[in-house]
């Protein structure tokens, strides 16, 4: 079967390998056939050396697949079902304090795609049935891929803030993550949304997604515009999906009293904050790594209700090298979903 791996060749990011289809599944597992898998920036980070030495594993974690075989003890799935999982989550102990709190992604024994030895950017994978979420047959399957990582991550970030309808939220970084965040913020949580970015095309898309205000931080005085729009109160929530460090400082600076800063972007650096300001304003800084199974079910529900409609391009998996290269060169301006049947 086909599998996309990070390449040891310095002139290539990724390469296609022919590997054996898994044949052995445990009683609580399912063998699934990949239908679609979307390209995430973390896939690039895994193969370009950003996270250390390129590992000999296939990549990918945002996928939807069809069940083709079930283990003897599996009761929740049948052959022919379509399934997804939260960002390649494949297992957790279910007994530790994190699992018991419903936050299995922080389990010390958590199993993600790469730690299992393979990702989902290959024709077949073996998954734990209890970590595989069934989706309706009439779902837009390619869209569901995007919700499994990008969608559920921004949804969880918003959910953790416990916002009140009408709160002011600013999304810093208007790309694939940012535009999905706008839809969740506006259509699920009922917030007043400010989109902060520098690419005019992306800001136009943000407006079409429902942003109440768009700000080009390269051309406008962000502090002044936000202060005016929030009637001098500042932001209730700032979500930073950008990996540009100064966007975090800009976001924090515009928080109002009781304001919260949600970090999703992953720049290597620190936020400049004033401890007195944090204390007197009772402010909070937190992160959103990825959602759990419960979060993904909730995030998918917004997709089913068409409250969230991701923008993306579907291309053949055979074009994988082209799109990894475009992303690496910062020339990929839309989310890409690989079709394994093309």
TIDREN-627117 format. One record per residue (C-alpha): residue in three letters; x, y, z. Coordinates in steps of 0.02 Angstrom, whole numbers, plus 50000, padded with zeros to 5 digits. Each point is the difference from the previous one (the first is absolute). Layout:
% TIDREN-627117
+--------+-------+-------+-------+
: residu :     x :     y :     z :
+--------+-------+-------+-------+
:    ALA :     X :     Y :     Z :
...
+--------+-------+-------+-------+
% end
This chain:
% TIDREN-627117
+--------+-------+-------+-------+
: residu :     x :     y :     z :
+--------+-------+-------+-------+
:    UNK : 50000 : 50000 : 50000 :
:    UNK : 50050 : 50183 : 49980 :
:    UNK : 50072 : 50094 : 50148 :
:    UNK : 50075 : 50176 : 50009 :
:    UNK : 50160 : 50013 : 50103 :
:    UNK : 50117 : 50140 : 50049 :
:    UNK : 50154 : 49987 : 49890 :
:    UNK : 50180 : 49981 : 50055 :
:    UNK : 50050 : 50075 : 49833 :
:    UNK : 50045 : 50183 : 50031 :
:    UNK : 49928 : 50046 : 49831 :
:    UNK : 49828 : 49930 : 50040 :
:    UNK : 49877 : 50028 : 50142 :
:    UNK : 49895 : 49845 : 49975 :
:    UNK : 50000 : 49842 : 49900 :
:    UNK : 49883 : 49859 : 49952 :
:    UNK : 50034 : 49827 : 50066 :
:    UNK : 49915 : 49835 : 49967 :
:    UNK : 49967 : 49911 : 50165 :
:    UNK : 49901 : 49848 : 50053 :
:    UNK : 49815 : 50016 : 50041 :
:    UNK : 49976 : 49965 : 50186 :
:    UNK : 49927 : 49826 : 50023 :
:    UNK : 49998 : 49975 : 50188 :
:    UNK : 49871 : 50093 : 50103 :
:    UNK : 49959 : 49977 : 50184 :
:    UNK : 49824 : 49960 : 50058 :
:    UNK : 49968 : 50183 : 50044 :
:    UNK : 50068 : 50072 : 49837 :
:    UNK : 49939 : 50034 : 49824 :
:    UNK : 50089 : 50000 : 49832 :
:    UNK : 49951 : 50155 : 49902 :
:    UNK : 50027 : 50059 : 49821 :
:    UNK : 50049 : 50183 : 49985 :
:    UNK : 49882 : 50102 : 49891 :
:    UNK : 50064 : 50177 : 50029 :
:    UNK : 50142 : 50076 : 50100 :
:    UNK : 50030 : 50186 : 50016 :
:    UNK : 50170 : 50082 : 50009 :
:    UNK : 50041 : 50083 : 50166 :
:    UNK : 50148 : 50114 : 50037 :
:    UNK : 50056 : 49878 : 50134 :
:    UNK : 50023 : 49870 : 49863 :
:    UNK : 50127 : 50118 : 49923 :
:    UNK : 50082 : 50030 : 50169 :
:    UNK : 50021 : 49812 : 50020 :
:    UNK : 50092 : 49980 : 49834 :
:    UNK : 50103 : 50159 : 49984 :
:    UNK : 50101 : 49973 : 50159 :
:    UNK : 49911 : 50134 : 50100 :
:    UNK : 49959 : 49873 : 50136 :
:    UNK : 50168 : 49911 : 49993 :
:    UNK : 50061 : 49857 : 49893 :
:    UNK : 49878 : 49938 : 49868 :
:    UNK : 49928 : 49837 : 50064 :
:    UNK : 49972 : 49845 : 49896 :
:    UNK : 49811 : 50009 : 50011 :
:    UNK : 49865 : 50049 : 49879 :
:    UNK : 49919 : 50168 : 50031 :
:    UNK : 49822 : 50063 : 50011 :
:    UNK : 49868 : 50011 : 50136 :
:    UNK : 49849 : 50094 : 49927 :
:    UNK : 49906 : 49861 : 49913 :
:    UNK : 49836 : 49913 : 49972 :
:    UNK : 49995 : 49816 : 49961 :
:    UNK : 49883 : 49855 : 49965 :
:    UNK : 49997 : 49849 : 50115 :
:    UNK : 50046 : 49843 : 49902 :
:    UNK : 50026 : 49878 : 50143 :
:    UNK : 49952 : 49996 : 50184 :
:    UNK : 50075 : 49912 : 50151 :
:    UNK : 49901 : 49864 : 50087 :
:    UNK : 49951 : 50107 : 50150 :
:    UNK : 49955 : 50160 : 49906 :
:    UNK : 49818 : 50048 : 50025 :
:    UNK : 49993 : 50184 : 49951 :
:    UNK : 50055 : 49984 : 49819 :
:    UNK : 49959 : 49895 : 49847 :
:    UNK : 50081 : 49969 : 49832 :
:    UNK : 49954 : 50144 : 49885 :
:    UNK : 49991 : 50134 : 50136 :
:    UNK : 50092 : 50164 : 49973 :
:    UNK : 50110 : 50050 : 50147 :
:    UNK : 50111 : 50141 : 50061 :
:    UNK : 50106 : 50029 : 50155 :
:    UNK : 50065 : 50156 : 50089 :
:    UNK : 50165 : 50047 : 49917 :
:    UNK : 50066 : 49824 : 49987 :
:    UNK : 49962 : 49952 : 50181 :
:    UNK : 50013 : 49811 : 50007 :
:    UNK : 49991 : 49956 : 50182 :
:    UNK : 50019 : 50048 : 50183 :
:    UNK : 50000 : 49908 : 50167 :
:    UNK : 49824 : 50057 : 50050 :
:    UNK : 50050 : 49991 : 50184 :
:    UNK : 50116 : 50147 : 50039 :
:    UNK : 49945 : 50169 : 50066 :
:    UNK : 50003 : 50075 : 49825 :
:    UNK : 49893 : 49863 : 49924 :
:    UNK : 49878 : 50006 : 50145 :
:    UNK : 49981 : 50187 : 49971 :
:    UNK : 49958 : 49966 : 49819 :
:    UNK : 50167 : 50070 : 49939 :
:    UNK : 50077 : 49841 : 49930 :
:    UNK : 50116 : 50093 : 49883 :
:    UNK : 50110 : 50039 : 50152 :
:    UNK : 50009 : 49820 : 50060 :
:    UNK : 50179 : 49942 : 50032 :
:    UNK : 49960 : 49845 : 49898 :
:    UNK : 49912 : 50089 : 49859 :
:    UNK : 50027 : 49927 : 49827 :
:    UNK : 49998 : 50114 : 49849 :
:    UNK : 50027 : 49955 : 49818 :
:    UNK : 50190 : 50018 : 49993 :
:    UNK : 50030 : 49913 : 50167 :
:    UNK : 49905 : 49850 : 49932 :
:    UNK : 50124 : 49991 : 49858 :
:    UNK : 49894 : 50069 : 49860 :
:    UNK : 49888 : 50146 : 49955 :
:    UNK : 49840 : 50006 : 49900 :
:    UNK : 50073 : 50058 : 49836 :
:    UNK : 49999 : 49821 : 49938 :
:    UNK : 49870 : 49884 : 49926 :
:    UNK : 49960 : 49896 : 50155 :
:    UNK : 50024 : 50020 : 50187 :
:    UNK : 49952 : 49907 : 50158 :
:    UNK : 49903 : 50100 : 50130 :
:    UNK : 49928 : 49972 : 50172 :
:    UNK : 49811 : 49988 : 49980 :
:    UNK : 49962 : 50102 : 50157 :
:    UNK : 50105 : 50144 : 49931 :
:    UNK : 49914 : 49994 : 49830 :
:    UNK : 49848 : 50113 : 49982 :
:    UNK : 49866 : 49950 : 49877 :
:    UNK : 49938 : 50137 : 49883 :
:    UNK : 49836 : 50000 : 49902 :
:    UNK : 50005 : 49932 : 49823 :
:    UNK : 49938 : 50166 : 49928 :
:    UNK : 50144 : 50100 : 50077 :
:    UNK : 50113 : 50101 : 49886 :
:    UNK : 50145 : 49881 : 50031 :
:    UNK : 50141 : 50116 : 49947 :
:    UNK : 49934 : 50136 : 50116 :
:    UNK : 49997 : 49879 : 50146 :
:    UNK : 50188 : 49974 : 49981 :
:    UNK : 50033 : 50182 : 50038 :
:    UNK : 49892 : 49998 : 50156 :
:    UNK : 50101 : 49856 : 50076 :
:    UNK : 50148 : 50114 : 50036 :
:    UNK : 49985 : 50181 : 49945 :
:    UNK : 49814 : 50011 : 50039 :
:    UNK : 50000 : 49913 : 50168 :
:    UNK : 50155 : 50094 : 50059 :
:    UNK : 49924 : 50172 : 49976 :
:    UNK : 49833 : 49938 : 50065 :
:    UNK : 50083 : 49936 : 50159 :
:    UNK : 50093 : 50165 : 50021 :
:    UNK : 49836 : 50096 : 49993 :
:    UNK : 49910 : 49874 : 50111 :
:    UNK : 50134 : 50013 : 50136 :
:    UNK : 49971 : 50188 : 50011 :
:    UNK : 49818 : 49972 : 50050 :
:    UNK : 49948 : 50155 : 49902 :
:    UNK : 49835 : 50090 : 50020 :
:    UNK : 49896 : 50041 : 49846 :
:    UNK : 50049 : 50173 : 49939 :
:    UNK : 50178 : 49995 : 50069 :
:    UNK : 50136 : 50078 : 49893 :
:    UNK : 50127 : 49879 : 49928 :
:    UNK : 50144 : 50040 : 49883 :
:    UNK : 50079 : 49866 : 49892 :
:    UNK : 50182 : 50040 : 49964 :
:    UNK : 50059 : 49905 : 49847 :
:    UNK : 49873 : 49982 : 49861 :
:    UNK : 50047 : 49842 : 49907 :
:    UNK : 49927 : 49825 : 50002 :
:    UNK : 49983 : 49996 : 50189 :
:    UNK : 49946 : 50180 : 50019 :
:    UNK : 49857 : 49992 : 49877 :
:    UNK : 49929 : 49843 : 50080 :
:    UNK : 50017 : 50085 : 50170 :
:    UNK : 49896 : 50146 : 49936 :
:    UNK : 49857 : 49884 : 49953 :
:    UNK : 50000 : 49909 : 50166 :
:    UNK : 50012 : 50164 : 50097 :
:    UNK : 49860 : 50082 : 49901 :
:    UNK : 49881 : 49857 : 49961 :
:    UNK : 50021 : 49885 : 50150 :
:    UNK : 50045 : 50116 : 50144 :
:    UNK : 49914 : 50159 : 49940 :
:    UNK : 50151 : 50114 : 50023 :
:    UNK : 50046 : 50166 : 49921 :
:    UNK : 50149 : 49956 : 49893 :
:    UNK : 50150 : 50105 : 49950 :
:    UNK : 50118 : 49927 : 49870 :
:    UNK : 50180 : 50063 : 50008 :
:    UNK : 50117 : 49957 : 49857 :
:    UNK : 50108 : 50073 : 49863 :
:    UNK : 49946 : 49910 : 49841 :
:    UNK : 49859 : 50095 : 49915 :
:    UNK : 49931 : 49845 : 49914 :
:    UNK : 49993 : 49906 : 50165 :
:    UNK : 49917 : 50148 : 50085 :
:    UNK : 49869 : 50005 : 49862 :
:    UNK : 49965 : 49817 : 50033 :
:    UNK : 49988 : 50039 : 50186 :
:    UNK : 49868 : 50130 : 49963 :
:    UNK : 49902 : 49874 : 49896 :
:    UNK : 50010 : 49877 : 50145 :
:    UNK : 49911 : 50122 : 50114 :
:    UNK : 50136 : 50106 : 50082 :
:    UNK : 49922 : 50160 : 50068 :
:    UNK : 50162 : 50097 : 49977 :
:    UNK : 50159 : 49968 : 49902 :
:    UNK : 50166 : 50083 : 50040 :
:    UNK : 50157 : 49999 : 49895 :
:    UNK : 50134 : 50015 : 50134 :
:    UNK : 50128 : 50060 : 49872 :
:    UNK : 49892 : 50149 : 49950 :
:    UNK : 49896 : 50044 : 50153 :
:    UNK : 50024 : 50045 : 50182 :
:    UNK : 49934 : 49838 : 50074 :
:    UNK : 49994 : 50063 : 50180 :
:    UNK : 49899 : 50153 : 49951 :
:    UNK : 49877 : 49907 : 49889 :
:    UNK : 49967 : 49864 : 50129 :
:    UNK : 49977 : 50128 : 50139 :
:    UNK : 49872 : 50094 : 49896 :
:    UNK : 49907 : 49842 : 49946 :
:    UNK : 49988 : 49932 : 50178 :
:    UNK : 49945 : 50168 : 50071 :
:    UNK : 50162 : 50017 : 50094 :
:    UNK : 49982 : 49834 : 50091 :
:    UNK : 50126 : 49896 : 49904 :
:    UNK : 49985 : 49818 : 49951 :
:    UNK : 49914 : 49865 : 50100 :
:    UNK : 50098 : 49870 : 49904 :
:    UNK : 50147 : 50001 : 49880 :
:    UNK : 50043 : 49843 : 49902 :
:    UNK : 50169 : 49994 : 49913 :
:    UNK : 50012 : 49873 : 49860 :
:    UNK : 50151 : 50087 : 49924 :
:    UNK : 50177 : 49938 : 50030 :
:    UNK : 50066 : 50179 : 49998 :
:    UNK : 50061 : 50043 : 50175 :
:    UNK : 49954 : 50185 : 49996 :
:    UNK : 49817 : 49953 : 49970 :
:    UNK : 49995 : 49926 : 50176 :
:    UNK : 50061 : 50164 : 50076 :
:    UNK : 49874 : 50096 : 49895 :
:    UNK : 49860 : 49884 : 50055 :
:    UNK : 50043 : 50008 : 50185 :
:    UNK : 50017 : 50188 : 49996 :
:    UNK : 49820 : 50016 : 49941 :
:    UNK : 49919 : 49893 : 50135 :
:    UNK : 49875 : 50085 : 50112 :
:    UNK : 49963 : 49960 : 50181 :
:    UNK : 49968 : 49813 : 50021 :
:    UNK : 50071 : 49978 : 49825 :
:    UNK : 50069 : 49833 : 49943 :
:    UNK : 50136 : 49960 : 49874 :
:    UNK : 49990 : 49832 : 49912 :
:    UNK : 50162 : 49940 : 49919 :
:    UNK : 49986 : 49883 : 49851 :
:    UNK : 50146 : 50057 : 49892 :
:    UNK : 50170 : 49927 : 50046 :
:    UNK : 50138 : 50130 : 49983 :
:    UNK : 50160 : 49967 : 50096 :
:    UNK : 50004 : 50140 : 50128 :
:    UNK : 49918 : 50086 : 50148 :
:    UNK : 49855 : 50120 : 50023 :
:    UNK : 50040 : 50169 : 50077 :
:    UNK : 49878 : 50019 : 50145 :
:    UNK : 49992 : 50105 : 50157 :
:    UNK : 49959 : 49900 : 50156 :
:    UNK : 49916 : 50148 : 50084 :
:    UNK : 49890 : 50022 : 49846 :
:    UNK : 49953 : 49815 : 50001 :
:    UNK : 49955 : 50005 : 50184 :
:    UNK : 49906 : 50164 : 50007 :
:    UNK : 49907 : 49961 : 49838 :
:    UNK : 49971 : 49819 : 50051 :
:    UNK : 50059 : 49946 : 49828 :
:    UNK : 50039 : 49826 : 49938 :
:    UNK : 50119 : 49924 : 49872 :
:    UNK : 49970 : 49821 : 49945 :
:    UNK : 50027 : 49884 : 49853 :
:    UNK : 49898 : 49881 : 49894 :
:    UNK : 50098 : 49848 : 49943 :
:    UNK : 49859 : 49903 : 49919 :
:    UNK : 49828 : 49940 : 50047 :
:    UNK : 49944 : 49836 : 50077 :
:    UNK : 49874 : 49877 : 49931 :
:    UNK : 49859 : 50094 : 50086 :
:    UNK : 50061 : 50165 : 49927 :
:    UNK : 50011 : 49925 : 49826 :
:    UNK : 49822 : 49936 : 50009 :
:    UNK : 49943 : 50176 : 50046 :
:    UNK : 50108 : 50082 : 49866 :
:    UNK : 49935 : 49880 : 49868 :
:    UNK : 49821 : 50041 : 50049 :
:    UNK : 50031 : 50179 : 49943 :
:    UNK : 50058 : 49931 : 49832 :
:    UNK : 49843 : 49893 : 49983 :
:    UNK : 49893 : 50154 : 50036 :
:    UNK : 50101 : 50102 : 49872 :
:    UNK : 50048 : 50126 : 50133 :
:    UNK : 50178 : 49966 : 49946 :
:    UNK : 50045 : 49980 : 49816 :
:    UNK : 50189 : 49980 : 49977 :
:    UNK : 50084 : 50064 : 49843 :
:    UNK : 50116 : 49876 : 49916 :
:    UNK : 50059 : 49925 : 49837 :
:    UNK : 49989 : 49813 : 49965 :
:    UNK : 50148 : 49930 : 49903 :
:    UNK : 50066 : 49828 : 49959 :
:    UNK : 50114 : 49917 : 50127 :
:    UNK : 50119 : 49977 : 49853 :
:    UNK : 50036 : 50188 : 50010 :
:    UNK : 50065 : 49990 : 50178 :
:    UNK : 50177 : 50061 : 49959 :
:    UNK : 49935 : 50157 : 49915 :
:    UNK : 49892 : 50054 : 50147 :
:    UNK : 50128 : 49963 : 50135 :
:    UNK : 50122 : 50107 : 49900 :
:    UNK : 49875 : 50142 : 49982 :
:    UNK : 49967 : 49998 : 50187 :
:    UNK : 50185 : 49998 : 50038 :
:    UNK : 50024 : 50153 : 49888 :
:    UNK : 49853 : 50089 : 50083 :
:    UNK : 49908 : 50001 : 49834 :
:    UNK : 49851 : 49895 : 50051 :
:    UNK : 49854 : 50116 : 50034 :
:    UNK : 49859 : 49876 : 50022 :
:    UNK : 49980 : 49837 : 50094 :
:    UNK : 50031 : 49846 : 49895 :
:    UNK : 49914 : 49832 : 50018 :
:    UNK : 50078 : 49849 : 49915 :
:    UNK : 49877 : 49883 : 49914 :
:    UNK : 50062 : 49820 : 50009 :
:    UNK : 49883 : 49945 : 49861 :
:    UNK : 50064 : 50123 : 49870 :
+--------+-------+-------+-------+
% end
